Amino acid sequence: MSADVVLASEGGCHLLSGCGFPAPGPELFVFEPMFSIGPFEVTKPAFLAAISAIAIIGFFWAAFSNAKLVPSRIQSMGEMAYLFVRDQIARPMIGKEGDRFVPYFLSMLVFIWLLNFMAFVPIMQFPVTSRVAFPAMFALVAWVVYMTLTFKRNGFVGGFRNLAVPSGLPGWVYVLLTPIELISNVIFRPFTLTIRLFANMFAGHMLIAVFSIGAWYLVSPSIIGMASATASFTMAIVMTAFELLIQALQAYIFTMLVASYIGQALEEAH
């Protein structure tokens, strides 16, 4: 961490104090191990991911372990989440067959959203998916499911055609299109899933940090200084509200894209 950032955290770095603007950098996303479990060191992102997983398991256990005909408030919330995923993601992307994937989609949607939302939980204040390993793991699981269903449903030849040979095109087009389709479906899909989620959470966290630090840095006994600090603080609030929307939207988009890939995997090759 740079000296300017340390000085800013101690309250000594302002516009007129002689130090430069302590711009946030990669140090926001690097953490020392909190504790060790045997040979494994647990960092803050891993700890937050574990807390999120426990919270989700606890919520759905409380909602459905003793389900009643007249639902409790927590059961109603769980049912609303289930129906939303079934009716807005699984069935539109896959059809009636998508019902059997609703538990997977629901778990993924809620888990990603909660990992994102950790950025606004007091003390926690870090979006776990801004560490690329977490989006990569979600994408890897989705890729394994996608490839498994593709070849299980269509066989080896049919699965290859499903991945790389769109139907209804002139024969000469396939010479160019087949390798492009194969690379796109097998390699680029998990990569783009990972980058989309990671980049949005990384950028959002960085922007909020920039405006928050800027608000403190610009405070000075002058009209321009106070006006600039107020503007930066206002932008920090605006970006926080915007980031709340983006967090939910990115969880939804990630889940919807995975559902669309599974829908494609279940289509018969032509």
N, C-alpha and C positions, 0 to 999 in steps of 0.2 A: 504494500500500500504506500502511495506517495506521501511525502511530508505534508503537502498541501491538503490532502484528504484527511490525514490525521489531525492537522490543525483545525480543519473545518469541523470535524467531529468533536473537538474540544471547545468549540465556540469561539476560536480566535481568528478565523479567516474571513474577512469582509472585503468589500470593494476598495476601501481606503486603508486597509491594513498593510498593504505592500506585497501580499502573496497573490499568486495567480489564481484563476478560477479552478477549484479542485474538482475537475471533471471526473465523474464516476467511470470506472472501467471494468475490466474482467475481475477485479477483486471483489465485486459484488456477488460473483457467482462461484467463488472458491472458498471452501470452508475447511477448517481443521477438523479432524475427527473429534466427535463429542465423547465417545467411549468405545471400548472394544468388547466384542463377544467372541472369545476364543481368538482365532486368527483374523477375524473380520473386524474392520474398523467402521464405525457407524458415523456418517456425517449428517449434517442437518437435513439435506434433501432426502436421504434415506429414512431418517427418523420421521420426517413429515409424511413421507409416503406410507410408512407403517401406521402412523396415527390415522391417516385418511382411510386406509384399508380397514382398520379396526372400527372406525366410526361408521363406515358403510355397512359392514357386517352387522354391527349392533343395531343400526337403524332398521334394516330389512328383517332382522331376527325379531325385533320388537313389533314390527308391522305385521308379519305373517306367521309367526310361530304359533299364535293362538287366534287365528282369524275368526271373525264373527260375522253373522249375517248383517247385523247393524254395526258397521265398522266404527272403530275408534278414530280419533283424529289422526294418529300416526298411521293407522291402517289405510285411511282414506288418502293420505299423502303418498303412501307406497303404491296404492292402486292407480292413482292419477299418473304417477311416473311410469308405471308399467303400461298403462293404456296409451300414454303419449308416445312411448317408444314403439309400441305395436302399430298404432294407427298412423303415426307421422313418419316413421322410418322403415320398420320391417315390411309392412304390407305394401306401401307404395314402391319400395325398391325391389322387393322379391315376390310379392304376392302372398297368397294364403300360406304357402310353405314357409314363409318367413316367421311364422309364429313360433316355431321351435328354436329360433335364434334370438328371440326377445330377451331371455335372461343374459345372454352374452352381450348384446347391444346395450341393455340397461346397465349392466355392471360397468362396461367400458365408458358409457356416457357420464355416469355419476362419478366414477373414479377420476376421469380426466378433469371434469369440472371442479371437483373438490381439490385436486392437486393444483389447479390454476388458482382457485379461490384462496389457497393458503397465503397468497400475497397480501391479503387484507385481514388476516387473523392476527390480532395483537400478539406481539412477541415473535410469532412465527414469521410473518411478513416476507415470504419468499415463494414465488410461483415454481413449484417443483419441476414442471415441464419445461422451464427455461434451461434446464440441464438436459442436453441432447440425448443422454442415455435413456431417459424415461419415455419420450416420444418414440425413440427407436425400438424400445421393447414392445410398446403397443403395436407399432407397425410390423414388427417381426411376428408377433402372435397372429395378427390379421393376415399376413402373407402366408404363414403356415396353414391357416384355416382355408384360405382362398385356393392355394395350390392343391391341398388335400381333397377338397370338394370337387375341384376341376377334374382331376384324374379319376377320382372315385365315381363320379357321375358319368363321365364320358369315356373312360378307358384311356390308354396311352395315346392312341392315334386321335381319338376324338378330343382328348384334352389338349393335345398340341394344336389341333385345328381351332379349338375354342380360343386358345391364347394368341394364335398367330395368323389364322387364315379366315378373315371375314368372308362371308358368302355374298354371291351376287355380283362379283366384279370380273372384268375381263382377265383372262389368264396371264397376260404379260405384266399386269399390275402387281401380281403377287411376288414377282422377282424383287421388286423394291419394297413392297409393303410388308411382306412376311417378317423379315428381320427387324424392321422398325416396330411392328406390333409386338413381336416377341420380347425385344428389349424393353419396350414401354411397359408391358404387362408384368414381366417377371422381375425387372430390375428397377425401373423408374418409379413404379407405384409405391413400394415401401419407402423409397428415398423421398418422394414428394410428400407422402403422408408425414414422415418424420420432420422434414424441414418446415412444412407449413405450420405445424403446431409449435415446434421449437422456436422458430423465428418470430412468430407473433408474441409469444410470452417473453422472450428475451428482449425484444424491442420495447414492449409495453413497460416492463420493469425498469429498463434503462431510461425511458423518457420520463417516467414519474420521478426517478431518482434525480435526473438532471434538473427538472423544474423545482423539486423540493430543495435541493442543495442551492440552486440559483436564488430561491427566495431568501434563504438565510444569508448568502454571500452578498446580495445586492442591498441588504439593509444598511442604511447609512443616514446620518443626520442632515438629510437634504430632501427637497421635494422630488428631485429626479430619482434619488436612491429609493425612497419609500414607494414612489409610484412604480418603479421597476420591480421592487420586491413584491408589491401587491399583485402586479400583473403575473409574475412568475408563480406566486402562490395560487392565484386563481387558475392558472393553467394546470398546476398540479392537481387541483380539485377536479377540473374538467377531464383531465386525462385519467384520473382515478375512476370517475363515473363511466368514461368510455371503455376503460379496461375491464370493468365489471361486465359490460355487454360483450366485449370481445372474448372474454373467458368462456362464457356460456356458449357463444356462437361457435368458437373453435371446437369445443367438445361436441357440439351438435354436428358440425361439418365433418369432423373426423369420423364419427359414428355413421353418418349417412354415407360417406364415401366407402367405408368398409362394407356397409350393407349393399351398396351398388355393386361392389366387386364380387361379393358372395352371390348376388343375383345373377351376375354374368357367369359365375362358375357353375351355377345350377341349370343354365340354359343348355339345351341339346345342341351339339355341334352340327352344322349343316354341310 
